[in-house]
Amino acid sequence: MKKIIFILCFSILFGCKSAIKIPKAKTLGEENTSYSYIPIDPLPITTMEGRSCYGTKDDNFEPLKKALPDQAVRLASVQINGSASGSFGPATVGYENNQYKVVLDYISVDATQIPLSVIKEIPDAGGKHHKVPLYSDTSGKDAHYIISRASADYLMKEDDAKPHSDKGDLVILPVYIGVGLRLTATVFVSKGAGTVNLSSLVSIASEAEAGKLTGTLTVQTLGITGEKVSSSLPLPSEINPTTIQNAILSLGSIKAIIHDKNTYLKPRVVGVYNTIGGGKEVINGIITALAQKPIPWYRPCEK
């Protein structure tokens, strides 16, 4: 009975027109800049095996339920074609002949920080690229970014906050490590549709039903697996009110069994907070840098 009530509550939260418009809770950084949370496909981590808690021989780490203290439901959208492509942000209106991705995340995470070296270049009158300070105003110029993981000794030098001719600027990238559930709608706004509402799943379903957009729906677990999880995943073939409702019910079912003893949890990198700016090139550069090797996570010790 409790499970049924939970699923109904979860469905009401995401399935009703009055509640589906999830307020995009912004951090102070999001209020004052265009930088934002970026959901990414799960990447592996390393939990620093061999490290002991309080000098004891036995690793006495906190259970995952306590070690992943932050929970959030985030709705992010991005245009994936055209000149404005690549930057997740608050845009909730789609325009005809453009393609968009709308991602709904439920995540339970801990945050860590990864040092990156970022070189920002712009072309001069002769077309030759030269390095400029990372956060300089280059509006209207075709900026190019080179992003790589920074080594440990990079952090030890006193001048790391200053631009380096060979290494670039040091950026500390917030990385979200944990488990969760993700629903992704990839939509194309039909020619002649004008504008469509992408602010909610119900709005997207309504626009699809009206023939204004077409697309696909993906339901994904992030670091969560098990027999009950696999059997709960739907097989959506298109976007319409029925497939979206089934996807939401599926997410509610999986969320209810996350801490079941037969559900296997393995924390993954599920998102980052973009502190660099830029567009698709920056996002791809960040993901490439993070994928070079597993991200270290210092799991908290039991108190």
N, C-alpha and C positions, 0 to 999 in steps of 0.2 A: 504493500500500500504506500509506504514512504517513497519507494522508487517511482511509482506512478505519479504521485504528487510532485516529486522533484522534476520529472520530465515535463509535466504540464506547466510548472513554473518556468522552466527553461524555455519551453515553447512560447509561453506568453511573453517572456522577455524579448525574444527575437522574432516572434511570429505575428504580433499584433501591430497594426499600423500606428497605433498611438505610442507603442513602446519600442518599436523597431528602430526609431531614429536615435541611435545611441549617441549621446553627446560626446564629441571628440575631446575628451579631457586633455587639455594641453598643459605641458610643463611650462615653466617660465621661459625656457629656451625656445619653445615652439611659439610662444606668444610674441617673441621679439625677433625671431629669425625664421627662415624657411626650412631650417633643419628639423628632422623629425625621426620617429621610430620607423625602421625599415625591416619588415618581415623578410626573412631569407629561408631558402631550403635548408633543412637541418644539416649541420656540420658536426664532425666528431670532436670530442673533448678528451683530455686526460685528467684524471682526478689525483694526480701527483702520488701514484702508488709508491709505497715505501716510506712515506711521511707518517710519523706517528703523532698521536695527540698527547701533549703534556709530557713527552719523553717516555711514555710507556711503550712496552713491546707490542701490545695489542692496539690496533687502530679502533678508537672509540669515537667514530664519527656520528654526527646526528643523523637520524633517519631522514630520508628524502622529504617527507612531508614537512619536517621542520627546517631542513636545509635549503628549501626553496620557498622563502617567506613571502615573496611578492606575487600577487595575482592580479591579472588585468584582462579586460576584454577590449580589444582595439580594432577599430575599423579604419583601414587605410586604402587609398585609391591612387592609381598611377596611370598616366597615359602612356601607352606603349608603342605609339607611332607618331610621326610628325616631329616638329622642332621642340615641342614641350615635353618630349618623352623622357622617362627615366627617373623622375623625382616624385617620390611618394609625398602626398600632402593633403590639404583639407578640401581639394576640389570635389564638389559633389554634383556637378553638371557635366553631362557628356554631350558632345557636338557631333552632328552627322558626319559620316565617312571617317570617323576616328575609332580607334580601338582602346579599351581600358581594361585594367585589372583591379578588382575590388577584393580586398582580403579581410576576412573577419578572423581574428585570433582570440582564443582563450588560452592564456599562458600562466603557468606557475613557475617562477624563475628566481634566480639569484643573479646579481650583476657582478661582472669582473671588468678589468681594464686591460687593453692590449695596446702597446706602443706601436705607432706606425710612422714611417718616414714618408713625407709627401712633398713632391716637387711640383710646383705650379709654374707653367710656362705660357707665354703669350708671344705671338709673332710680331716682328717689327715690320717696318715698311718694305723691307726686302724679303720678307717671308721667313726670315731666320728666327727660331724660337729662343727666347732668353728667359731666365728664371726671375720671378717676382715674388714678393712676400705672399704667403698663402692667403691671408685675409685682406689683401689689397683689393680695391674696387676696380674690377676689370669689366664692367658692364659694357656690352656691345662688342667685346673682343672675344675671339675664339680661344678660350683658355684650354690648355692641355695639362693633364695630371699624370704623374708617375707615382704609384703607391706601392710600398713594400713594408714587410715586417721589420721593425727596428730591433737590433740585438740588445742584449742585457747591458753591454758596456756603453752603449749609446746613452742609456739613462744615467750612467755614473758621471758623465762629464758636466761641468758647471755651465757650459754654454749651450746646453741642449735646447733651451727655449728660443735660441736665436737661429736665424736662417743659416744653413750650411750650403756651400757651393756644390758639394759632392753628395750630401745625404738628403738635403731638403729640410723641411720644418718638422719638428716632432709634434705628433698629434696623439693624444691619449683617447682611444676609441672605447666608449662603453659597449660592452657585449653582454647580451642576455642569454644565460645558460639555464636550461630547465626542460620542462615537458609541457605539452599542451595539445590543443586541437585547432585545426585551421580549415576554413571554408573559403575557397577561392572562386570567384566568378570572373571569367574572361569574356568580355562582351564587345560586339561591334555594332555601332550605332548606324542604322540603315540610312541610305541616301533618301533625302526628303523628310526625315524624321524631325529635323530642326534640333531641338535640345531635349535631353532626357534627364530624369532624376536618378542619380546614382547614390543618394544619401542613405539608402536603406535597402535591405534585401527584399522587402515587400515592394518597394518602389521599382526595383529592378525586375522583379517577377511581373508586376503590372505592365511595365513598358514592354517586356518580352511578349506578354499575352496580347498586347495591342499591336504587335508587329513592328515596333520601333527599333528593336535590337535583337540580335541573335548571339549565341555564345555557348560556352560550356561551363560546367560546374564541377569542382574538385573538392572532395572531402578527404582530409589528411590528418593522421596522427603525428605528433612530434615527440619522439622518444617514448611512445606508449605502444605496447603490443600484448598479445595474448589471445587465447581462443575466443573469449567473449568479445574482445575488441574486434577481431576479424569478422565475426558473424554479425556485428552491429553496423559495419560499414555499408552504405548504400551504393548503388551503381547508377548514378545519374547520367543520362545521355544528352540532356538539353536543359535549358533554363526555362522553367515555368513555375507557377505557384505550387504545384504538387511536388516537383523535385526539390524545391527549396524547403518546403515544409518537412519532407522526408529527411532531408539533410540535417535540419535543425533537430528533429527528433532523434536522429542517429547520434549527433553530438551530445545531446542530453543523456542518452543511454551510456555512452562511453564515459562521460564525465562522472556519472554515478558510480562507475566501477574502477576509477583510477587507482584507488587505494585498496582494491580487492586483493587478497593474497595470491590469486592466480593471474594478476595483471603484472606484467614486467615493465619496469620503468628504467630508462637509460637516458640521463640528461644529455641534451644536445645544444648546440648553438642554434637558437631559434630567431634571433633578431639582433640588430645593432641600432645604436643611436648615431645618426649621421652628424658629426661635428665639423665636417669639411665643407659641405654645400655641393655645388655642381649638379650634374645630371647623371645620365646613364653611365658615362665613362667612369665617374667617381664610384658609383655603386658597384660596377663590375670590378673595378680596381680593388675595392675593399674586400669583396668576396674572394677574389683571386689571392689576395694577401692572406686572408684568414684560412684559406684552404691549403696553404703551403704545408702546414703541420697542425696537429690537434691543438686546440686552445687549452691552456692549463687552467684548472679550476681547483682552488683550495677549499675543499668541502669543510664546513664548520665542525668543530669538535663538540661532542656532547658535554654540556655543562653540569 
